[in-house]
């Protein structure tokens, strides 16, 4: 595993997270153009666990808590993320300074 400098956090913090090969593949899928329709919930949850606490809310939605802030991504009843969920995950990762460019192997 390599330490990847993921850049500035939207709240002014610096996030330095180790992403393995599988995490980097998931990031590439989330940021892919055209929008990828076969991103597995499991893969995204494993990636999000690198940044915060991933949990299921009382109403069945999946959320991640980072620095006390909770971001909900909706239900995971389907195996793959919906288009809206992919966009939400993409925006969340961008707010942490994560991008495909930042996760490329050096």
C-alpha positions in Angstrom: 0.0 0.0 0.0 1.2 3.5 -0.8 0.5 6.6 1.1 -1.3 9.0 -1.3 -1.5 12.7 -0.6 -5.1 13.4 -1.3 -4.8 17.2 -1.0 -6.7 19.7 1.1 -9.9 18.9 2.9 -12.8 21.2 2.3 -12.7 22.3 5.9 -9.1 23.3 5.8 -7.6 20.1 7.0 -5.1 18.0 5.1 -6.1 14.4 4.4 -3.4 11.8 3.9 -4.9 8.4 3.4 -3.4 5.1 2.2 -5.4 3.8 -0.8 -4.6 0.3 -2.1 -5.1 -0.9 -5.7 -8.8 -1.7 -5.1 -9.5 1.7 -3.6 -7.9 3.4 -6.6 -9.9 1.4 -9.0 -13.1 2.4 -7.2 -12.1 6.1 -7.3 -11.5 5.7 -11.1 -14.9 4.2 -11.5 -16.6 6.9 -9.5 -15.0 9.7 -11.5 -15.3 7.9 -14.8 -16.8 9.5 -17.9 -19.3 8.6 -19.1 -20.9 7.8 -15.7 -20.2 4.2 -14.7 -23.3 2.1 -14.0 -21.7 -0.9 -12.4 -20.1 0.4 -9.2 -20.7 -2.0 -6.3 -22.0 -0.7 -3.0 -19.5 -2.9 -1.2 -16.5 -1.4 -3.0 -17.7 2.2 -2.3 -18.3 1.4 1.4 -14.8 -0.1 1.8 -13.4 3.1 0.1 -15.5 5.4 2.3 -14.3 3.6 5.4 -10.8 5.0 4.7 -12.2 8.5 5.4 -14.8 8.0 8.2 -17.4 5.8 9.9 -19.7 4.2 7.4 -23.0 3.1 8.9 -26.7 2.4 8.1 -29.1 5.0 9.4 -32.4 4.2 11.1 -34.3 4.6 7.8 -32.1 2.2 5.8 -29.8 4.8 4.1 -26.1 4.5 4.1 -24.1 7.4 5.5 -20.5 8.3 6.4 -19.5 10.4 9.3 -16.3 12.5 8.9 -15.3 15.0 11.6 -18.7 14.9 13.1 -20.5 15.7 9.8 -22.8 13.0 8.4 -23.3 12.6 4.6 -26.1 10.3 3.5 -25.9 8.4 0.2 -29.4 6.8 0.1 -30.4 3.2 0.2 -28.3 0.3 -0.9 -31.1 -2.1 -1.7 -29.7 -2.5 -5.2 -26.3 -4.1 -5.6 -24.9 -1.2 -7.7 -25.1 2.6 -7.1 -27.7 4.6 -8.9 -26.6 7.6 -11.0 -27.6 10.0 -8.3 -25.6 8.0 -5.7 -22.5 8.0 -7.9 -22.7 11.8 -8.2 -23.2 12.2 -4.4 -20.1 9.9 -3.8 -18.1 11.8 -6.4 -18.9 15.2 -4.8 -18.1 13.9 -1.3 -14.7 12.6 -2.4 -14.0 15.9 -4.2 -14.8 17.7 -0.9 -12.0 15.6 0.7 -9.6 16.5 -2.1 -9.8 13.0 -3.7 -9.6 12.7 -7.5 -8.3 10.2 -10.0 -5.3 12.3 -10.5 -4.5 12.4 -6.8 -4.7 8.7 -6.5 -2.5 7.7 -9.4 0.5 5.6 -8.4 3.7 7.7 -8.4 
